[in-house]
Amino acid sequence: MENFSDLKFHKFMDGIAASVTYGEYELSVVQHSSSYGGNGGLYEIAVFKGHEMLEMPGITEDGDTVKGWLTEDAVTGIMKKMIAIGGP
């Protein structure tokens, strides 16, 4: 999956969530009242390896495991980076 439109969302908390596996990594995309930007219609992502959230250079900022306030286009950009890191 390489585009936001490919994501299959399900109900999560009071919003939505989707996840995609790229090799040994999983990208989580959420939007709900507690997510960064969720109340404004924006998305938050996190990268997991197993059950552990990771800092991911080029995806999240140093010292942070999540990135918020993302548009659909920004999520697509991250998905393309994840393909380059972990494979399709």
C-alpha positions in Angstrom: 0.0 0.0 0.0 1.5 3.3 -1.0 -1.4 5.8 -1.0 -3.7 7.2 1.7 -6.7 6.0 -0.4 -5.4 2.4 -0.1 -5.9 2.4 3.7 -8.8 0.4 5.2 -10.0 2.2 8.3 -12.0 0.7 11.1 -13.7 2.3 14.1 -11.2 3.0 16.9 -12.1 4.9 20.1 -14.2 7.8 18.9 -12.6 7.9 15.5 -10.8 5.7 13.0 -7.6 3.7 12.6 -5.7 1.7 10.0 -2.4 -0.1 9.9 -0.1 -1.3 7.1 2.8 -3.7 7.3 6.1 -2.9 5.5 8.5 -5.7 6.1 9.2 -5.9 9.8 7.5 -2.6 10.5 3.9 -1.6 10.9 2.6 1.9 10.2 -0.4 2.9 12.3 -2.6 5.8 11.1 -5.3 7.2 13.5 -7.7 10.0 13.8 -9.7 10.5 17.0 -10.3 13.2 19.7 -7.0 12.4 21.5 -4.8 12.1 18.5 -2.6 15.0 17.4 -4.7 16.9 14.9 -7.7 14.6 15.1 -10.1 17.2 16.2 -9.1 19.2 13.1 -9.6 16.3 10.7 -5.9 15.5 10.5 -4.0 12.2 11.2 -1.4 10.9 13.5 1.0 8.1 12.7 3.3 5.8 14.7 5.7 3.1 13.6 5.9 -0.3 15.4 8.3 -3.2 15.3 6.6 -6.0 17.0 4.7 -4.4 19.9 7.2 -1.5 20.4 6.7 2.0 19.0 9.9 3.3 17.4 11.5 6.5 16.5 12.0 6.3 12.8 14.5 8.7 11.2 12.8 10.5 8.3 9.4 9.6 9.6 9.2 10.8 13.2 11.2 13.5 14.9 14.2 12.7 17.1 13.0 11.7 20.6 9.4 11.2 19.4 7.6 8.0 18.4 4.5 9.6 16.9 3.9 12.4 14.3 0.7 14.3 14.2 -1.2 17.0 12.4 -0.8 15.2 9.0 -2.9 15.7 5.9 -3.8 12.7 3.7 -1.0 13.8 1.3 1.5 13.8 4.1 0.4 10.3 5.1 0.9 9.2 1.5 4.4 10.6 1.6 5.2 8.6 4.8 3.7 5.4 3.3 6.1 5.8 0.3 9.0 6.3 2.7 8.0 3.2 4.6 8.1 1.2 1.3 11.7 2.4 0.8 12.6 1.4 4.4 10.7 -1.9 4.9 9.6 -3.0 1.4 6.1 -3.2 0.0 
